[in-house]
């Protein structure tokens, strides 16, 4: 019998961010970005894994409608985000371990300017980065900042719900795709009729969701959303390019008028153990809004470089600062830098 609870709690002891269960292999955890075996467990059996997952489905009323399914469930002081899928006709399970405690912007070590984004009355704030880069954790910190300071109505649309918020000063309604609403687009469309001040969209995956998010920001709401891009400066292009050519000019105007900021982040291994977020920040200054409006998106990074005093932080600059603070090693810095010339210019090293 597969003891899923025991595996998860052992992963927690190891400071795992994720656990993978694959038929024929012992459970594997991701610790500080690296995959390691969880000791003390036998290779996973297909029947046992199916039985363990079906037990969770039955306990929490989860209905499997497709070959892959996202779901979440609580376990002690954790919330588990899970994806159940098939590979080579065998079941497989990926688990993300999320602490129930929502860490603040300060506790996460994120730039203080993020607080000003959460204090806006309206506009669009994007959190970008690869999978597993802490986007959901940063969004939770932003919503928590609002919850602790302002009496606002917050609606989240998530797939699945990860962090669970407790009402403090704000009224928070959390809606899960597949359970509380059919899709991100449906959730957004109906959210506008639910008297929101703040809307969180777990992921902008398609044209309809992006169009509705822009409209929501344009009509006086503060909208938070995630996008998959490899830099803050490339986020506007990622959104505009989703739309047909004949709509791109209008979308560029909407984006220029509503964008507050883009936060791009990655999680980097710390010197001793653990991980540290490194955040690139693009503030939508008048100059950047103009570039978006005029379709000169390739010039955004240059303007960010020239307007650091307005809150813009380039990724390499943030990474070098993290190194100078003693949080990461020289080797980690060199492995993760985008432009090696920055290291030579700032630190005098030759790579």
N, C-alpha and C positions, 0 to 999 in steps of 0.2 A: 504493500500500500504506500502510495506517495504522500508524504506529509508536507504539503505545500507551506503550511504555517511555519513549520520548523525550518524549512529551507529559507524562507523570507527572513525570519528572525536571525538566522545565522548570517545571512547576507547583510543584515543591518549591523550586526556586530563587526563585520569586516569593513564597514563604511561603504557598502556597495550602492551605486546609483541605479544599477539595473541588474536583473537576473535573467538568464536564458535557460530554458528547459528544452532539450533536444533528445529525441528518442535515440537510445544507444550510447549517450554520453552522460557523464555525471553533471550536475548543475554547474553552470558557469556564471560568475559575477563580473561586473565591470567596476573596478576600484581605481579611483584616480585616473580614469580614462583607459585603463588596461584590463584585458580579459584574464581572469584567473579562475581555477577550479575552486569550488566550495568543498572543503575537506569533509569527510565523514559520510558521504552519500554515494549510493550505488548508481550505476547508469540508469537513466530514465526508461521505464517501460511504457509502450504506447497505450495499453489498456489502462494502466494506473494513471497516466496523465489525463486521458479522456475522462476517467471517473472523477478525478480531483477537480477538473474544470467544470464538469456538469454539476458537481456538488455546489460550486460557487454560483453557477447560473441559477440553480434551484433556490439557494438561500436568499439571493438578492433579486429574484424575479427577472433575470436577464434572458432575453429571447435571441437565439442565434438565427439570423435571417440570411447569412451569407457565409462563404468559405472563410472570410476573415472578419473578425469583430473586435472593436475597441470597447472596453468596459473598465469600470473601476470599482473598488470595494475597500472598506476600512479594515485595518488590522492593528489592534492596540493603538500606539501613538503614530501610526503610519496611515497614509492613504496609498493604495496600490493602483497605478494605471497599467492596464494590461492590454495586450494584443494577442488574440488566439488565432492561429493560422495553420495551414497545411504546407508541408514540404516533402517532396518525394512520397506523397500519399500517407505521410505520418503527421500526427498532431505536433505542434510546436507552440511554445508560449514565451512571450517577452514581457517582463515585468519591470516597471519603473517605480522605485521606492521614493515616496514623497512624504516628508515630515508634515504632520498636521499643523505644527506651529508655522505661521507665516512670518518669515524673517523680514525685517525692515530694510529700507534702502541703505541705511547706515550699517546694519549687521552684514549685509551682502558685500559691502565695500564698493558700492556703485557711486558714480559721480553725483554730487549734491544737486546738480542742475536738473536731475530727474524729478525732484520734488516740485520744481516750477512747472514742469509739464503736467503733472497731476493736478495742479492748482488752476489750470486754464478752465474757462467756462465752456469753450467749444473748440472744435478742431480735430485733427487726425494725428494720433501718435502711433508710430509703427515700431515694433520690436522685431529685428531681423537677426538671422544667424542660422547655422546648420542645425540639423537634428541633434538634440542633446546638449544644446548650448545654454540652457537655463532661461529660455524665453518665458516659459510659463511662470517660473519663480520671480522673474523681474516684473511681469504683469501683475502677479499677486501682490508684490510689494507696492506697486503703484496704486492698486485698488485699495489696499490696506491703509495707505497714506490718506486717501480720500475718506475712507470709512472712519478714521480716527479724528478727523478734523472738520468734516463738512456734513450737513444734513442734506444728502442728495439721494436720488433714486438710481441705483445701479442695476443694470440688467446684463448678465453674462450669457453668452451662447458658446458652449464648449463641447468638445467631442474627444474623450468624455470629461466630466467634471473632475478636476484635479484637487486644487485647494478648496476647502469649504470655509466660507466666510461666516463669521458671527456678526449679527447686526450690532453696531456700536452707535455712531451718530448717523450713519447712512442706512437706508433701507436697501437690502441687496436681494435680488432674485436671480438664482442660478438655473439656467435651462440647459439640458443635455440633449444633443442631437440624437435622434432615434428614440428617445424616451419622452421628452417634453416638447420637442419640435422636430419636424421632418428633416430640416437641413439648415445650414448656416444662413442661406438666403431667406428661407421662411421665417426663421427666428428674427432676423434683422427687419424684415418687412413688417412683422407684427409688433416688434419692439417699439416702433414709432407710434403705435396706438396705445402704448402702455405707460405713457407719461414718464419717460426716462430722462435723466440728466446726463448719465454716463452709460455708454454701451461698450462691452468688451466682446470682441469677436475672436474666438480661439484661433481661427486660421482663415485667411482670405485665399481660398483655393481656386475660385472661378470668377468669370466675368460678372455674373449677376451679383455675387457677394461683394465684389470690389465696387461695383456701381452703387449698390445700396449703402455701403460704408461711406463712400464719398458724399452721397446725398444726405445721409444722417449727420455727417460732420458739417455739411453746408447749411443744414437747417437748424443749427444752434445746439447740437449735442457734442459732448466730448467723447470721441471714439478711440478705443485702443484696439489694435489688431496685430497679428504676426504675419510676416512674409518670409519666404525663403530666398535670401540673396546672399552674396558673398562680400558685401560691403554696404555701408550706409548710403554712399553716393549712388549705388546702382539700384536702390529701392524704387525711386520714381520711374526709372526706365522699365523695371519689372512690371509695374502696374500699368503704365501706358501701353506697353507692347501687348498686353492681353487683349486689348480692344481692337476692333477692326479699324483699318486706316482712316475711314471717313469719320470715326468718332474720336480719334486720338487728340485732335486739337481741343475739342470740348473737354475731354478728360484732363488734359494738361492744364487747362484753365481752372477746372474744379480742384485739382490737386494743388496747384499753386496757391489758390485762395484758402484752402483748408489745412494744409500740412503744418503741423507744429514742429515735429522733430522725427528723426529716425534714430533708433538706438540699435546698433549692430554689436553683437557680443559673441565671445567665445570663452570656453572654460579651459584654463591652462593649468597644468600640474604645478603645484607649489613646490618650494625647495625641499621641504621635509616630507610632508604628506598632505593630502587634500588637494583642492582645486581653488583657483581664484578667477573671478570673471574679469575679462579685459574688454572694455566697452569703447566703441567708436561712436561719437555723437555728431549727428548732422542737425543743426538748428536751422529751421526755415527762415533765414534772414531775408530782407528785401531783395538782396542780390541773388540768392538761391531761388527765391520765388520767381524772379524774372527769368532765370535760366530755364526753369521748368515751363514757364508760360511760353517761352520762345523755342522750346524744344532743343536747347543747347545743353543736354544732360551730361555730355562728356566733359563739360567744363566745371561741373559741380565740385569735384575733389580739389581743383586748384583754388576755387573760392573758399572752400573750407580751410585750406592751408593758410590763406591770407586773412581769415577772419576768426582766429582763435580767441580773440578778446571778446567775441560774442557767444562763446560757449562751445564752438566747434572743436572736436578732439579727433584727430586721425588715429587709426588703429595702431600704426607703428609707434606713434608718440605715446599712446596709452601703454603699449607693451614695454617700451623702454622705461617709462616711469615706474611700472610695476617691478622691473628689474632693479632700478635704482633704490626702490623701497626695500629691497632685500627679500622679496617674496618668491622670486623665481631664479633659477640658475642661469649662468651665461649660455650653457648649452641649450636650454629651453628657449631662451631669447632668440638665439640664432636659428633654431628649428622653426620658429613660428613667425619670424619677421617677414613682412611682405617685400620690402625693398631693402636689401642689404646695405645700400648706400647710406641709409638713414643711420645705421649703426656706426658706420665710419664717420659720418658728419657729426653725430652727437657724442660718440664715445671714443672716436679715434682708432677703432679697431679695423683691421683688414680681415675680411671673411673670404 
